[in-house]
Amino acid sequence: MRQNPERRRALLDAAIDVLAEEGARGLTFRAVDARAEVPKGTASNYFANRAELLLQAGAHVHVRLTPTDEFMDRFANARPSREQTRLGMQDLLRRIEDNRNGYLALLELRLEANRHPGIREELTRTIKETLEENVRAHLEGGFPGDRTTVVTLYLAMTGLFIEHLTLPAVLADDAAGPLVDRMVDLIVPGPDQA
């Protein structure tokens, strides 16, 4: 397998775009090569098979959705509060909107996971680890609420993302940013509730 990291990243970015725009059935080595504008056969030199390409694309989505170091430094140095949670959720919304194809590709991977146990196992592990890391960071960081707070906020945010990115007309009268603020207010205990 080839090890050029820039080429691998370009192929994974192309795979994410193909997944988002054509669905899992459209994800072929040929489609990835074309999208990445590389010679035919390039993707097959980097990935052993389609399942490996899907899994690595899923892992790469999480890299693309990672908050910036600057945001994380500001976030980590602020006092844990409902307001900090709100800022974190608003940043997550911004990252999802800026990387729409990444989130849509992740939704495609979830659907593909229902058809392929190996993909299901790996995607479950990755998403569960991410959720558990968020719970750990929330609790150890001293943010208001408990595990249920984090899980409920996760479920509310993912529901919002699905509607906002796939059928935006459903929420046409309700802007996503204010909805995020309202969800945080309803789910995360305030200072008088702690």
Secondary structure per residue as TSV (DSSP state, phi and psi in degrees):
chain	resnum	aa	ss	phi	psi
A	1	M	-	360.0	142.3
A	2	R	-	-73.9	155.0
A	3	Q	-	-126.8	18.3
A	4	N	-	-70.5	107.6
A	5	P	H	-63.3	-35.7
A	6	E	H	-67.3	-41.8
A	7	R	H	-66.2	-42.7
A	8	R	H	-60.2	-44.2
A	9	R	H	-62.7	-41.9
A	10	A	H	-63.7	-39.5
A	11	L	H	-66.6	-39.9
A	12	L	H	-67.9	-40.0
A	13	D	H	-61.5	-42.1
A	14	A	H	-63.9	-41.7
A	15	A	H	-61.2	-40.7
A	16	I	H	-62.4	-44.3
A	17	D	H	-64.7	-40.9
A	18	V	H	-63.5	-45.4
A	19	L	H	-57.3	-46.3
A	20	A	H	-66.6	-37.6
A	21	E	H	-94.8	-27.6
A	22	E	H	-120.6	-7.8
A	23	G	-	83.0	171.7
A	24	A	G	-63.1	-34.0
A	25	R	G	-65.4	-26.8
A	26	G	G	-84.8	-5.8
A	27	L	-	-81.1	100.7
A	28	T	-	-126.0	161.5
A	29	F	H	-58.6	-41.0
A	30	R	H	-61.6	-43.7
A	31	A	H	-65.0	-38.6
A	32	V	H	-66.8	-44.3
A	33	D	H	-57.7	-46.3
A	34	A	H	-63.0	-44.8
A	35	R	H	-65.6	-37.6
A	36	A	H	-81.1	-6.4
A	37	E	T	55.4	50.5
A	38	V	-	-120.9	162.9
A	39	P	-	-59.0	148.0
A	40	K	T	-55.5	139.1
A	41	G	T	93.1	-6.1
A	42	T	H	-65.4	-48.4
A	43	A	H	-59.9	-38.0
A	44	S	H	-68.9	-17.3
A	45	N	H	-79.2	-17.3
A	46	Y	H	-105.0	-23.9
A	47	F	-	-130.9	131.9
A	48	A	S	-65.4	-34.5
A	49	N	S	-161.0	176.7
A	50	R	H	-63.2	-40.0
A	51	A	H	-60.8	-41.4
A	52	E	H	-64.3	-40.8
A	53	L	H	-61.1	-44.5
A	54	L	H	-59.6	-47.6
A	55	L	H	-64.2	-43.7
A	56	Q	H	-69.6	-33.6
A	57	A	H	-64.0	-41.2
A	58	G	H	-61.3	-42.5
A	59	A	H	-65.3	-37.7
A	60	H	H	-69.2	-30.5
A	61	V	H	-57.1	-44.3
A	62	H	H	-63.8	-34.9
A	63	V	H	-64.4	-44.6
A	64	R	H	-65.3	-26.9
A	65	L	T	-94.2	3.1
A	66	T	-	-66.8	137.7
A	67	P	-	-65.2	156.0
A	68	T	-	-69.2	155.2
A	69	D	H	-60.4	-38.3
A	70	E	H	-60.3	-47.0
A	71	F	H	-63.0	-44.6
A	72	M	H	-63.4	-37.9
A	73	D	H	-62.8	-46.7
A	74	R	H	-62.9	-43.3
A	75	F	H	-64.9	-44.8
A	76	A	H	-68.2	-26.4
A	77	N	T	-94.5	2.8
A	78	A	S	-97.2	160.1
A	79	R	-	-69.6	130.0
A	80	P	-	-61.3	129.0
A	81	S	S	-163.1	172.8
A	82	R	H	-61.4	-38.6
A	83	E	H	-63.8	-39.9
A	84	Q	H	-65.0	-38.2
A	85	T	H	-62.2	-42.8
A	86	R	H	-59.5	-45.5
A	87	L	H	-62.1	-38.8
A	88	G	H	-64.5	-41.8
A	89	M	H	-70.0	-36.3
A	90	Q	H	-66.4	-37.4
A	91	D	H	-65.7	-40.7
A	92	L	H	-61.5	-44.3
A	93	L	H	-58.2	-45.0
A	94	R	H	-61.0	-43.3
A	95	R	H	-65.6	-39.2
A	96	I	H	-65.3	-44.3
A	97	E	H	-64.7	-39.8
A	98	D	H	-69.9	-23.9
A	99	N	T	-125.5	51.8
A	100	R	H	-52.2	-46.7
A	101	N	H	-61.0	-35.2
A	102	G	H	-61.8	-45.1
A	103	Y	H	-70.7	-39.5
A	104	L	H	-63.0	-38.2
A	105	A	H	-62.5	-39.5
A	106	L	H	-63.6	-37.9
A	107	L	H	-64.3	-41.4
A	108	E	H	-61.6	-40.8
A	109	L	H	-63.5	-37.2
A	110	R	H	-62.1	-42.0
A	111	L	H	-66.4	-42.3
A	112	E	H	-63.5	-33.6
A	113	A	H	-61.9	-27.8
A	114	N	T	-69.6	-20.0
A	115	R	T	-100.1	-17.7
A	116	H	-	-131.8	107.3
A	117	P	H	-55.8	-37.4
A	118	G	H	-64.5	-40.8
A	119	I	H	-68.9	-40.7
A	120	R	H	-58.9	-45.6
A	121	E	H	-61.7	-46.7
A	122	E	H	-69.4	-43.1
A	123	L	H	-66.6	-39.4
A	124	T	H	-60.1	-46.5
A	125	R	H	-59.0	-47.2
A	126	T	H	-63.2	-47.9
A	127	I	H	-70.6	-38.4
A	128	K	H	-63.8	-42.7
A	129	E	H	-61.2	-41.3
A	130	T	H	-64.0	-44.9
A	131	L	H	-62.7	-45.0
A	132	E	H	-63.9	-36.2
A	133	E	H	-64.7	-39.6
A	134	N	H	-65.2	-40.9
A	135	V	H	-61.9	-48.4
A	136	R	H	-58.4	-48.3
A	137	A	H	-62.6	-38.7
A	138	H	H	-64.8	-48.7
A	139	L	H	-69.9	-48.0
A	140	E	H	-68.3	-26.4
A	141	G	T	-78.6	-8.6
A	142	G	T	80.0	23.0
A	143	F	-	-74.9	154.6
A	144	P	S	-67.6	142.3
A	145	G	S	103.0	-178.8
A	146	D	-	-126.3	-165.1
A	147	R	H	-56.1	-44.0
A	148	T	H	-60.3	-35.2
A	149	T	H	-59.4	-47.7
A	150	V	H	-66.7	-44.9
A	151	V	H	-64.4	-42.1
A	152	T	H	-64.4	-42.7
A	153	L	H	-64.3	-40.4
A	154	Y	H	-57.8	-48.5
A	155	L	H	-66.0	-39.8
A	156	A	H	-64.5	-43.6
A	157	M	H	-66.3	-42.8
A	158	T	H	-65.5	-36.9
A	159	G	H	-62.2	-43.4
A	160	L	H	-61.4	-45.1
A	161	F	H	-60.2	-42.5
A	162	I	H	-59.9	-49.6
A	163	E	H	-65.3	-46.1
A	164	H	H	-63.3	-36.2
A	165	L	H	-94.6	-26.9
A	166	T	H	-101.9	-39.5
A	167	L	-	-133.1	66.9
A	168	P	G	-59.4	-23.7
A	169	A	G	-67.3	-22.5
A	170	V	G	-60.4	-39.4
A	171	L	G	-106.0	23.5
A	172	A	T	-54.6	-34.5
A	173	D	T	-87.3	-4.3
A	174	D	S	-126.2	105.7
A	175	A	-	-66.7	143.2
A	176	A	H	-62.6	-42.1
A	177	G	H	-57.4	-52.4
A	178	P	H	-63.2	-31.9
A	179	L	H	-64.6	-40.4
A	180	V	H	-60.0	-47.3
A	181	D	H	-57.3	-44.0
A	182	R	H	-66.8	-39.8
A	183	M	H	-61.9	-43.8
A	184	V	H	-61.6	-43.9
A	185	D	H	-59.7	-39.1
A	186	L	H	-78.0	-31.2
A	187	I	H	-97.3	-39.8
A	188	V	S	-92.5	124.8
A	189	P	-	-60.7	141.1
A	190	G	-	-86.3	178.5
A	191	P	T	-58.1	-33.5
A	192	D	T	-81.8	-5.1
A	193	Q	T	-108.5	-8.3
A	194	A	-	-66.1	360.0
